[in-house]
């Protein structure tokens, strides 16, 4: 399984990556200091495997692993290649799930930050760019499907109907994950591999002095909004965990 860490610049993505992987990737207060994604592997602790190892005395105990990709920060206009947008979109298409880091702290050293903490606005900016990149992909697919449908291909006609509904939703800035679909459409969605169709875990990056419980309560409206959409939320002091 591969998880991509995404979010706006300077929200703590690389710091979270270092905390998870025990890595030492450079984390700065300036946007676009790296054009490359950081990559690492995390072992998943398993009490069942530990117990089996104690009983069987195996020569080597191997935990399941998760590949973690720290993807460069996304900026408004990324779907059109602004900032590191092209790299962002290319890298996120490789992952199976998304850890979306959201800044829930104030830090005067962060370049360009206005100090306001608004997790939902930050999330919507990122998701808009993801949806727009998906829309471009789906519209290209539709151009090919229309030609096949006009020739009388029944499968193409059904696909075209699905793509038309999906296109309408994406144009309304609805992420693909929120679009209702028939079971017969699942193969098409898997083939499209839309970036806004990935499972999402929101990571609220909080002050070192804050507690996760207090942060979840403070941002209860955001937590409720995310969970209503089928996403989950955790709060982490990434810098503290990385240390």
C-alpha positions, 0 to 999 in steps of 0.5 A, spaced: 500 500 500 502 507 498 500 513 502 501 520 499 502 526 504 499 532 501 497 539 502 498 546 501 505 548 502 508 549 509 503 545 513 508 540 516 507 535 510 515 533 511 515 534 518 509 528 518 513 524 513 519 524 518 515 522 524 512 516 520 519 514 517 524 516 522 527 520 516 531 527 516 528 530 510 529 538 510 523 541 512 523 549 511 518 555 512 519 556 505 514 554 499 517 549 493 524 548 496 524 541 493 521 539 487 522 532 488 517 527 493 520 524 499 519 517 499 520 512 505 517 505 508 513 504 514 513 498 518 506 496 521 506 493 528 502 487 529 501 484 536 499 477 532 505 477 528 509 478 535 505 472 539 506 468 533 514 469 533 514 468 540 511 461 539 514 459 533 521 462 534 522 464 526 529 466 524 526 472 521 520 477 523 517 481 517 512 486 518 507 488 513 509 495 510 506 501 507 510 506 502 509 513 504 510 519 499 511 526 501 508 530 495 511 537 494 506 542 496 500 544 492 498 551 490 492 554 487 493 553 479 496 546 480 491 543 475 494 548 470 501 546 472 502 552 477 508 551 482 509 544 482 503 542 480 505 537 474 509 534 479 504 534 485 498 531 480 503 525 477 505 523 484 498 523 487 496 518 481 501 513 484 498 512 491 492 508 494 490 513 499 491 520 501 493 523 508 491 530 507 495 535 512 492 541 514 495 547 518 491 548 525 497 552 528 500 559 527 507 560 526 510 567 524 516 564 520 512 561 515 513 564 509 506 567 506 502 565 511 497 570 513 496 567 520 489 565 519 487 558 521 481 555 516 482 548 515 476 547 511 478 553 506 485 550 505 482 543 504 477 546 499 483 549 495 487 543 494 481 539 493 479 544 487 485 543 484 485 535 484 478 535 481 480 540 476 485 535 474 481 529 474 476 533 470 481 534 464 482 527 464 475 525 464 474 530 458 479 527 454 476 520 455 470 522 453 472 525 446 474 518 445 468 515 448 463 519 444 466 517 437 465 509 439 458 511 442 457 514 435 459 508 431 453 504 435 458 500 441 453 499 446 459 499 452 461 505 449 454 508 450 454 506 457 461 509 459 459 515 455 453 516 460 457 515 466 462 520 464 457 525 462 454 524 469 462 524 472 463 530 468 457 534 470 459 533 478 467 535 477 465 541 473 461 543 480 467 541 484 464 535 487 470 530 488 469 523 484 469 520 491 462 523 492 459 521 486 454 516 486 456 510 481 453 503 479 457 497 480 458 496 473 462 503 473 467 500 478 472 498 473 471 504 469 473 508 475 479 504 477 481 505 470 481 512 470 484 512 477 482 519 479 486 523 484 479 525 487 477 518 488 482 516 493 480 515 501 482 520 505 485 521 512 485 528 514 491 530 519 490 536 523 497 539 524 497 542 531 501 546 536 506 542 540 503 545 546 496 543 544 493 536 545 489 532 540 483 531 544 482 539 545 484 540 537 479 535 535 474 539 539 476 546 537 475 544 530 469 540 531 465 543 525 471 541 520 471 534 523 463 533 523 464 535 515 469 531 514 466 525 517 459 526 514 463 525 507 466 519 509 473 521 511 476 520 518 480 526 522 486 525 527 490 531 530 497 530 531 503 535 533 507 533 527 514 537 530 513 534 537 512 527 534 518 528 529 523 530 535 
